[in-house]
Structures are given as C-alpha cells and as structure tokens.
Amino acid sequence: MVIAAQFESIALHNRRSANRAAHNGERWPLRIGFVNNMPDAAFEDTYHQFAALIRAGSGEAAVDLRCYYIPTVPRSAAVLNATPARYRDVEWLYRDPPDALVITGTEPRSSDLADEPYWDDLSGLLRWAEALVPSTLLSCLASHAAALAIDGIKRSPLPAKHTGVFQQQVDRTHPLARDLGTLVAFPHSRLNEIPAEALTACRYQLMVASPRTGWTVATRETEGRLLILLQGHPEYSASALLKEYRRDVRRYLDGSSQSYPTIPQNYLDRAGTALLKAYHTRGESPLGASGEDFPFQAAVDHIQTQWDHTSRQLFVNWLADARLRTALVAS
C-alpha cells in the first residue's frame, strides 16, 4: 500500500504545489499532519502538548492541523471508540500528504523495534515521509525508528533510564537555532539512545547535543526536505516527567517492574527531591506505600526547571522553515 500511496501522494503534492504557485501572493494555511502513536494514558496529553506548541509557534500564520493514527499500535476499546471524532486512519495521510508532519513515539515493548506489532506500518510511514514531506519532525521512539528504517542504525540500551532535564550546546550555524542562545535545557525520558557518531556518519547535523548527556535534536536535509529527529521531549508540559515517574513508581509497587525508578535529574528543587526520596523509603518499608498516595500535587510545587520558552522558539523556527520549504516546492 505504501508504494502505491506514494505515487498518489506525489501526484497530489504536485497539483497542490501548482495551485499554490498560482496564488503565491496569498497566505495559505500550512498543512500539518500529526500521527499520534502514544499509549492510551498519554494519548490526549501528547496531542495537547504538540498542538499547543504548534499554535504558539505559528503565531498569526494559519495552520491546518490534521490527526492520524496507525491501526496496528495497540489501543484500548475506549480510545479506539473515541479517535474517529478527531483522528483518521493513517491511510488517509498517504492520500492527502501534508506540508509538515509530526510523528510521535510510543512506549517500547521490545528490545528490537522491528519486533513491535506496528513496525511494518511505522517504518513504511517514516520512509514515505522522508521521501516526500517537506519537513518531518519525529519524537523520541519515532526518531530511533527512523534511524533504523531509513539508515539501518540500531538503538543501544542504556544501563538505567535517562530521565531529567539536561543542558546542552546549540549549533548556532543551524537554520533552526535562531534566538535559542548557546545553551538550552530540554527534558529526556528514555531507556535507549542512538550514538551521536552513528548519526553524523549518516550526514545528520547535531543541532542540540552534549558529549555528556547525548543529543536532543539532529537533522538531515535531502533534496530540500528536512528530517528532524528529537531524542528529547521539547513538547513536555512542566509536570510530564513527574507523571512518568509516578507511573513507574506504581509499576514497581504493583510488581510489574523489578526496580524502583530513578528520580528525574535537574528537575525538582531540594525539597521536592527529598519528598520523593521519603516516599521511596516508604515504598521499601514493610508497611509500604500504596501508589495511590503518591505526593504528586505537593511535588509539582517544587518543579524548578522550565523549558517552555525554548520549546516555543524551536517550534517558531521549525514552522517558519517548513513554510519556506513548502513555498520553494510550489515556486
């Protein structure tokens, strides 16, 4: 289906480009596709996080955001019944390709991405996007999947979960780096990584990276199209890391995880970290903690690191660049 759809997409893309070229004085809406692969518990939050950044990043420029899902990504009946109100099967995306595309990650279930039940559909989508869409932005696991599907680069497991907010250097020569400064901090929450040297060997440019904490943003341009890999999470809300930590604590307490999770680094102040450490101590005691009494609201007040301004600027730069690339295709 993907190959046939690609030919249909190219024809439609060319017709749309010709139409825009004939009306290049008008401010046409940037058509953005959003493929949401997140697990049920984070499905709606992830949509709202990305939608908010897209709205903030577009400013007064018009955008047309359309949502899609991959049927082979496991879903509960409740989410499947709710998705038709706003989401369409990804097959519709192939029939009507966007100017820019966001593909989210999901929680990995297998050590090998190729063993995931949705691998064929996701890898086909990634190759299609890289070959056709003017600008594609990939979040976390989707970035690792693209490196594997397009470049044959396998991710490497980390000895422990890499979670927290990490400061990294910005490559100021990059077109997406405008007004970001020389140092930025973004959240990370991952069990695996793609080595930086593997990406640079495949002509990716590391836009935001650190030798100590890895990379957050890597890009590659091919015939005017831009592929953006995000190994971190610029889209996260302030409390997203805390929600993930609470989820992981509950998994430990109910026996579905064998190790107590690590508190996210550089995220809470001393009092907030002490609060979570005290809860950890309770969880290891004979009386134990229930998981339902996790001090979420109390800990929220101790979140000390903010990245929302930096994330908005990154999306301002991305959407402006995507609009320029789309206009060049239409010229």
Disulfide bonds with the S-S distance in Angstrom:
none
